[in-house]
């Protein structure tokens, strides 16, 4: 029910990918219009606290030899679009995979292997 008879704006199902393209949230095998076998986008969502920076550093260490960029997102509007309710959070291929924990590099590698 809309307040004061105003219609809610419909959200687009598209969200920007870390490499500048568009990726559909429902399609896990494509990113930026290309077929992706593994993962394309890895993002750390956080408010800028010590724990968020630690997760970012651990994520960079985990993907060091894989040639994957890690984006650090601090904009609260973008964070809420992923549905992350606690920080820090980790997003892989536009899907939230971890929230509220500082993962060690070994744990991040295990998540990426799934």
DOGUFI-682575 format. One line per field, with one value per atom (N, C-alpha, C): residue in one letter; atom name; x, y, z. Coordinates in steps of 0.05 Angstrom, whole numbers. Each point is the difference from the previous one (the first is absolute). Example, Ala and Ser with C-alpha at 12.3 -4.5 7.8 and 13.67 -1.06 7.14 Angstrom:
2
code: [A_A_A_S_S_S]
site: [N_CA_C_N_CA_C]
u: [264_-18_18_-7_16_-15]
v: [-114_24_24_21_24_22]
w: [156_0_0_-14_1_14]
//
This chain:
114
code: [X_X_X_X_X_X_X_X_X_X_X_X_X_X_X_X_X_X_X_X_X_X_X_X_X_X_X_X_X_X_X_X_X_X_X_X_X_X_X_X_X_X_X_X_X_X_X_X_X_X_X_X_X_X_X_X_X_X_X_X_X_X_X_X_X_X_X_X_X_X_X_X_X_X_X_X_X_X_X_X_X_X_X_X_X_X_X_X_X_X_X_X_X_X_X_X_X_X_X_X_X_X_X_X_X_X_X_X_X_X_X_X_X_X_X_X_X_X_X_X_X_X_X_X_X_X_X_X_X_X_X_X_X_X_X_X_X_X_X_X_X_X_X_X_X_X_X_X_X_X_X_X_X_X_X_X_X_X_X_X_X_X_X_X_X_X_X_X_X_X_X_X_X_X_X_X_X_X_X_X_X_X_X_X_X_X_X_X_X_X_X_X_X_X_X_X_X_X_X_X_X_X_X_X_X_X_X_X_X_X_X_X_X_X_X_X_X_X_X_X_X_X_X_X_X_X_X_X_X_X_X_X_X_X_X_X_X_X_X_X_X_X_X_X_X_X_X_X_X_X_X_X_X_X_X_X_X_X_X_X_X_X_X_X_X_X_X_X_X_X_X_X_X_X_X_X_X_X_X_X_X_X_X_X_X_X_X_X_X_X_X_X_X_X_X_X_X_X_X_X_X_X_X_X_X_X_X_X_X_X_X_X_X_X_X_X_X_X_X_X_X_X_X_X_X_X_X_X_X_X_X_X_X_X_X_X_X_X_X_X_X_X]
site: [N_CA_C_N_CA_C_N_CA_C_N_CA_C_N_CA_C_N_CA_C_N_CA_C_N_CA_C_N_CA_C_N_CA_C_N_CA_C_N_CA_C_N_CA_C_N_CA_C_N_CA_C_N_CA_C_N_CA_C_N_CA_C_N_CA_C_N_CA_C_N_CA_C_N_CA_C_N_CA_C_N_CA_C_N_CA_C_N_CA_C_N_CA_C_N_CA_C_N_CA_C_N_CA_C_N_CA_C_N_CA_C_N_CA_C_N_CA_C_N_CA_C_N_CA_C_N_CA_C_N_CA_C_N_CA_C_N_CA_C_N_CA_C_N_CA_C_N_CA_C_N_CA_C_N_CA_C_N_CA_C_N_CA_C_N_CA_C_N_CA_C_N_CA_C_N_CA_C_N_CA_C_N_CA_C_N_CA_C_N_CA_C_N_CA_C_N_CA_C_N_CA_C_N_CA_C_N_CA_C_N_CA_C_N_CA_C_N_CA_C_N_CA_C_N_CA_C_N_CA_C_N_CA_C_N_CA_C_N_CA_C_N_CA_C_N_CA_C_N_CA_C_N_CA_C_N_CA_C_N_CA_C_N_CA_C_N_CA_C_N_CA_C_N_CA_C_N_CA_C_N_CA_C_N_CA_C_N_CA_C_N_CA_C_N_CA_C_N_CA_C_N_CA_C_N_CA_C_N_CA_C_N_CA_C_N_CA_C_N_CA_C_N_CA_C_N_CA_C_N_CA_C_N_CA_C_N_CA_C_N_CA_C_N_CA_C_N_CA_C_N_CA_C_N_CA_C_N_CA_C_N_CA_C_N_CA_C_N_CA_C_N_CA_C_N_CA_C_N_CA_C_N_CA_C_N_CA_C_N_CA_C_N_CA_C_N_CA_C]
u: [17_-17_18_-6_16_-11_17_-8_-9_-23_-11_-5_-6_-7_22_25_22_10_6_9_30_7_28_14_25_15_10_-2_9_30_14_29_7_22_10_13_-1_13_29_9_28_16_24_18_27_14_25_21_16_21_26_19_24_17_-4_16_-15_-21_-13_-24_-5_-22_-25_-19_-25_-2_-9_-3_-28_-14_-26_4_-15_3_-8_-20_-9_18_18_18_28_7_25_23_-6_21_8_-12_9_7_19_8_9_-11_7_-6_-20_-8_16_20_17_-5_3_-2_24_-5_21_0_22_2_3_17_5_-14_15_-11_12_-16_8_3_-19_0_2_18_2_0_-19_-3_-1_12_-2_-18_-21_-18_7_3_6_-3_0_-3_26_22_26_13_-11_11_25_12_24_-6_-23_-8_-5_-11_-6_26_19_26_15_-3_13_-11_-26_-12_9_2_10_29_17_28_2_-17_0_-10_-20_-10_20_15_21_21_7_20_-10_-26_-12_0_-5_-3_26_21_25_10_1_10_-21_-25_-22_-6_11_-5_-27_-11_-27_3_-15_-1_-20_7_-18_-8_-26_-11_-9_5_-8_-23_-24_-24_-7_-1_-8_-26_-12_-25_-23_-13_-21_-23_-7_-22_7_25_8_1_9_2_-28_-19_-27_-13_8_-10_8_22_9_-14_-13_-14_18_23_19_-10_-6_-10_22_23_22_26_18_25_23_21_5_-14_-3_-13_16_-3_15_-20_4_-17_17_-9_13_-20_6_-18_-27_0_-25_-18_11_-16_14_-15_11_7_25_9_8_6_7_-7_-9_-7_5_12_3_25_18_24_24_23_26_11_-1_10_30_12_29_3_24_4_-6_6_-6_-30_-15_-29_-12_12_-10_6_23_6_-20_-7_-20_-27_-8_-26_1_23_2_1_9_1_-27_-20_-27_-14]
v: [-23_23_25_17_25_21_15_21_24_11_23_-4_-25_-7_5_0_2_-28_-5_-26_-2_-24_-6_-3_9_-3_-29_-11_-27_1_-18_-2_-16_8_-15_-25_-22_-24_-1_22_2_16_-8_15_2_22_3_-20_-9_-19_16_-12_14_8_-13_6_20_13_21_-8_-26_-9_-4_-13_-6_-30_-9_-28_-4_-19_-7_-16_7_-14_-29_-6_-27_-18_11_-16_-1_-23_-3_-7_-8_-9_21_24_21_25_14_25_19_23_20_-10_-18_-10_-24_-8_-23_-23_-24_-24_-2_-6_-2_-28_-13_-27_0_17_3_23_21_24_24_21_24_22_4_22_-9_12_-5_28_4_25_-3_18_1_24_-5_22_7_26_8_29_8_28_15_-14_12_-5_-18_-7_-19_-5_-17_-29_-11_-27_-1_21_1_2_16_1_-26_-14_-26_-20_-1_-18_7_25_8_-10_5_-9_-31_-14_-30_-9_14_-7_4_22_6_-22_-8_-22_-26_-5_-26_-2_22_-1_11_1_12_-11_-26_-13_-5_7_-7_21_24_21_12_1_11_26_20_25_-2_13_1_29_4_27_4_24_6_21_-8_16_11_27_12_15_3_14_-17_11_-15_-7_16_-7_-25_-2_-23_-25_4_-22_-11_17_-9_-15_7_-14_-30_-6_-28_-15_14_-12_-6_12_-5_16_-13_13_4_-12_4_1_16_4_-14_-7_1_-23_3_-20_-5_-24_-8_-8_11_-5_-12_-23_-13_-3_10_-1_11_22_15_-16_-20_-14_2_6_3_-28_-5_-26_0_23_1_28_0_26_-2_22_2_-13_-10_-14_9_0_5_-27_-7_-26_0_-23_-3_-6_5_-5_-29_-19_-29_-4_13_-3_13_22_13_-18_-13_-18_-23_-10_-22_10_24_11_3_9_3_-27_-20_-27_-13_10_-12_5]
w: [0_0_0_-18_-2_19_12_18_-16_6_-13_-30_-7_-27_-21_9_-18_-7_-24_-9_6_8_4_-27_-1_-24_-2_-23_-4_-4_14_-2_-24_-13_-23_10_-15_8_-8_-12_-9_21_5_17_-13_4_-14_10_-19_6_6_13_7_-24_-22_-24_-18_10_-15_-16_-4_-16_18_-11_14_4_23_5_12_-10_11_25_21_25_-2_-17_-2_-16_-16_-17_14_10_14_-18_-25_-18_-20_1_-18_16_-10_12_-23_0_-21_-28_-3_-25_-10_15_-8_18_-11_17_18_25_20_12_-1_11_30_10_29_12_7_11_-13_-1_-14_21_17_18_29_15_28_14_18_14_30_14_29_6_16_8_29_5_27_4_26_7_4_-2_3_26_16_26_-3_22_0_-10_8_-8_-31_-10_-29_-16_9_-13_2_23_3_-19_-4_-20_-28_-6_-27_-4_20_-2_-3_15_-1_-27_-12_-26_-22_2_-20_2_24_3_-11_3_-9_-30_-14_-29_-14_14_-10_-26_-3_-24_-21_4_-18_-21_3_-19_2_24_5_16_-8_15_23_22_23_3_1_3_29_11_27_-1_8_-2_28_2_26_-2_-23_-4_12_20_14_-18_-19_-19_-16_-10_-15_19_24_19_6_4_6_-24_-24_-24_0_12_2_23_18_22_24_1_22_24_22_24_21_-3_18_-16_10_-14_15_-13_-29_-14_-27_-16_-25_-11_-24_-21_-25_-22_-23_-11_-22_-22_-24_-23_7_13_8_19_14_20_27_21_27_10_7_9_30_11_28_11_25_13_30_10_29_11_-17_9_-15_14_-14_-6_-26_-8_-4_5_-6_-29_-11_-29_-8_18_-7_-2_18_-1_-25_-9_-25_-24_-1_-22_0_23_1_-11_7_-10_-31_-10_-29_-15_14_-13_-2_15_-1_-26]
//
